[in-house]
Amino acid sequence: MSNINKIKGYRNMIGKTQSEMAKELDISSQSYYNKENGYVSFKDKEKIKIKNMLIPLFPKITIEDIFFD
């Protein structure tokens, strides 16, 4: 599975839209779209925020699990 599909899949698992994720990360919806679709990389602080959103569902998840194959 590509990183793009993984990130979208995780976002869907926590029930958030791209716009909601953008608000959580304090970036524009367009910026989130570009990042989720692999045009731009997520910043480290954004990766940490996404990981923290996923901890309730996946207590042992790592940034590597989310963003790297």
N, C-alpha and C positions, 0 to 999 in steps of 0.2 A: 504494500500500500504506500502511496506517495505521502510525503509530509503534508502536502496540501489537503489530501483527503483525510489524513489523521486529524489535523487541526479542526477541519470542518466537522468531522465526526464527533470529536470531543465537545465542540461547541454545541452541537445538537443534543448530546447526552445531558448537558447541564441546562438545556432548554432556553438558550439565549439566541437572539438574532444577531446579525453582524452589527447593527446599530447599538444594541445593548452592550455588546462586547467593546465596541469603540468607546462608549461612555465609561465603562469600567476601567479601560486603559487610558482614559483621558486623551483620546486622539479622535480625529474626524472619522466618519463612517467610510469615506473614500480611502483614507489611510489604512483603516482596518481591512477593507476589501483588498487593497493592494498587497497587504501583508499575508492575508489568508490565502490568496491566490499565488503567492510566491514571487510577486514582482519586486517586493521589498522585504528585507529581513526584519523580524521582530527584534526589538531592543532587549537587552538582558532584563531590565526591570519589567518589561511587558511579559517576558517569558515566566518570570517569577510570579507575577499576578495571575497569569493563566494557570500555572501549576497550583497555586493556592485555591483557585476556584474549583479545581478538580479533586483536591484532597478529600473532601467529604465522600466522593464516589470511589476514589482510588487512593486509599491512605498511603500506599507505598510508591505512588507514581513519582517519576523523576523528570527533570527537564529533558534529559536524553530520550526518555520514553516518548515524550510528546513531540519533540522537534527534530529528532534524528532517527534514522532507520537502524 
